Amino acid sequence: MTGHLTRRSVLGGMTAAGAASVLGIPQASATPTLASAYPKILKFRVERDGSPIGHVMERYQPMGEDLRVDVFIAFQVKFAFITVYRYEHRAREIWREGHLVRLDTVTNDDGDPQQVRGRAGSGGLAVEGPQGALIAPAGIFPSSYWHPRFTEQSQMLDSQLGRVLEFDISKVGSERIDVLGQPVDTDRFAMRGDIDLDFWYDAERVWQKMAFTIKGGYMEYTRVAPGPEDGGMFMSPLSTGVSLPSLQSA
């Protein structure tokens, strides 16, 4: 493979903690909740045309009455043993009463540094990113795909560029897929619009898989078991030395 890939072309626009009360989802809701079955760390191996290129991980931690979600992404695309594309992304989401109230992200998109800052206010989520400032709707979800109500959305906030993406999501059907060496019954959904991809959730709406085709290459996220070293990766700086701001910063 030659040339550079953007995050949108490579990721498709992409980044047992938390009960219904933490997410602000009523117990009686027909929509599945995050539930205790959701692992503390969700990890995916990412492959392009069957060749591993990196990992995506998400970590879910209660923080008082809030929920903290950390995202780690690291890709390297190689050609003839030479790295032709490197992508790194770190994100931290703070959720309160079912709404995203704070978002901080830093990205190294093959040498292009990017940063997004989001803070909840009276008019929505005030976002500052590489493409400028905007006010996103108060109920918007970021592009981390984990939320059990993600399949009900028609907009999301691009966590890398700080822009609002629009799309339609439809259920394709039910499929049994292999997850961590075990068959799991899932529902497959298709997202089409500013971003095109397919993703799979189990009966409790735990994210299990993602796939899409871009530039003739088939990209697939497959769940793998996290290792003991993975917990320390979320707050690690990018290879450029850039780190997420502290929670104490404004």
LINURPE-V857333 format. One record per residue. N is the residue number from 1. PSI is psi in whole degrees, 0 to 359 (NA if undefined). OMEGA is omega in radians with two decimals (none if undefined). Layout:
N/PSI/OMEGA + N/PSI/OMEGA
This chain:
1/137/-3.12 + 2/165/3.12 + 3/178/-3.11 + 4/149/3.06 + 5/140/3.03 + 6/167/3.11 + 7/323/-3.12 + 8/321/-3.11 + 9/329/-3.12 + 10/318/-3.04 + 11/348/-3.02 + 12/27/3.12 + 13/357/3.13 + 14/NA/none + 15/NA/none + 16/55/-3.04 + 17/132/3.03 + 18/117/3.07 + 19/179/-3.11 + 20/324/-3.13 + 21/325/3.12 + 22/321/-3.11 + 23/349/-3.09 + 24/24/3.12 + 25/122/-3.11 + 26/144/-3.14 + 27/328/-3.07 + 28/359/-3.10 + 29/143/3.10 + 30/341/3.13 + 31/130/3.11 + 32/145/3.13 + 33/174/3.13 + 34/316/2.99 + 35/161/-3.12 + 36/344/3.13 + 37/342/3.13 + 38/130/-3.10 + 39/160/3.09 + 40/321/3.09 + 41/126/3.06 + 42/125/-3.06 + 43/137/3.10 + 44/139/2.89 + 45/134/-3.12 + 46/129/3.14 + 47/146/3.00 + 48/116/-3.07 + 49/40/3.07 + 50/356/3.14 + 51/125/3.14 + 52/136/3.10 + 53/352/3.13 + 54/198/-3.07 + 55/154/2.96 + 56/132/3.10 + 57/147/3.02 + 58/142/-3.13 + 59/137/-3.05 + 60/121/-3.07 + 61/123/2.97 + 62/142/3.14 + 63/85/-2.96 + 64/235/3.09 + 65/359/-3.14 + 66/169/3.00 + 67/129/3.08 + 68/130/3.09 + 69/123/3.08 + 70/142/-3.11 + 71/134/3.08 + 72/128/3.08 + 73/134/3.08 + 74/120/3.11 + 75/147/2.90 + 76/121/3.08 + 77/125/-3.06 + 78/149/3.05 + 79/120/-3.10 + 80/45/3.09 + 81/10/3.11 + 82/130/3.10 + 83/117/-3.13 + 84/349/3.12 + 85/132/3.09 + 86/134/3.11 + 87/129/3.10 + 88/141/-3.10 + 89/135/3.01 + 90/140/3.13 + 91/150/3.04 + 92/126/3.12 + 93/139/3.00 + 94/123/-3.11 + 95/139/3.12 + 96/124/3.13 + 97/41/3.05 + 98/3/-3.11 + 99/146/3.02 + 100/119/-3.10 + 101/344/3.10 + 102/138/3.07 + 103/129/3.02 + 104/130/3.10 + 105/149/2.98 + 106/144/-3.04 + 107/142/2.92 + 108/101/-3.12 + 109/80/3.14 + 110/46/3.12 + 111/351/3.12 + 112/108/-3.11 + 113/137/-3.12 + 114/150/-3.11 + 115/140/3.11 + 116/140/3.11 + 117/127/3.10 + 118/135/3.13 + 119/133/3.13 + 120/140/3.08 + 121/187/-3.08 + 122/332/-3.10 + 123/0/-3.10 + 124/206/3.14 + 125/113/3.12 + 126/119/-3.02 + 127/135/2.99 + 128/127/-3.10 + 129/185/-3.11 + 130/335/-3.12 + 131/13/3.08 + 132/194/-3.09 + 133/148/3.09 + 134/165/3.01 + 135/111/3.12 + 136/154/3.11 + 137/146/-3.08 + 138/330/-3.09 + 139/12/-3.04 + 140/148/3.07 + 141/145/3.04 + 142/172/-3.05 + 143/55/3.07 + 144/351/2.88 + 145/1/-3.01 + 146/334/-2.94 + 147/136/-3.09 + 148/343/3.10 + 149/15/-3.12 + 150/325/-3.08 + 151/352/3.12 + 152/1/-3.02 + 153/159/3.01 + 154/1/3.07 + 155/155/2.95 + 156/161/3.12 + 157/121/3.07 + 158/112/-3.04 + 159/346/3.12 + 160/317/-3.01 + 161/351/3.10 + 162/29/3.12 + 163/159/3.11 + 164/126/3.10 + 165/144/-3.13 + 166/147/-3.06 + 167/172/2.96 + 168/143/3.07 + 169/130/3.09 + 170/150/3.10 + 171/125/3.13 + 172/318/-3.12 + 173/184/3.13 + 174/139/3.14 + 175/145/3.00 + 176/120/-3.11 + 177/164/3.10 + 178/124/3.13 + 179/115/3.13 + 180/39/3.10 + 181/7/-3.13 + 182/145/3.07 + 183/134/-3.14 + 184/132/3.07 + 185/128/-3.08 + 186/165/2.95 + 187/133/3.13 + 188/134/3.14 + 189/149/3.10 + 190/129/3.06 + 191/129/-3.12 + 192/134/3.13 + 193/235/3.07 + 194/344/3.13 + 195/138/-3.11 + 196/121/3.06 + 197/165/3.05 + 198/142/3.08 + 199/159/-3.01 + 200/134/3.04 + 201/148/3.07 + 202/188/-3.04 + 203/336/3.12 + 204/13/-3.12 + 205/33/2.97 + 206/127/-3.13 + 207/127/-3.04 + 208/338/-3.04 + 209/156/3.00 + 210/149/3.12 + 211/148/3.05 + 212/163/3.10 + 213/133/3.12 + 214/136/-3.14 + 215/38/3.11 + 216/2/-3.14 + 217/139/-3.14 + 218/117/3.13 + 219/135/-3.11 + 220/133/3.03 + 221/121/3.14 + 222/131/-3.12 + 223/138/3.02 + 224/162/-3.14 + 225/133/3.07 + 226/152/3.11 + 227/169/-3.11 + 228/337/-3.12 + 229/348/-3.00 + 230/329/-3.13 + 231/330/-3.14 + 232/357/-3.07 + 233/336/-2.97 + 234/321/-3.12 + 235/9/3.12 + 236/145/3.11 + 237/161/2.99 + 238/167/3.12 + 239/342/3.10 + 240/354/-3.12 + 241/354/-3.12 + 242/137/3.12 + 243/164/3.01 + 244/147/3.05 + 245/157/3.12 + 246/159/3.10 + 247/339/-3.13 + 248/345/3.13 + 249/155/-3.08 + 250/NA/none
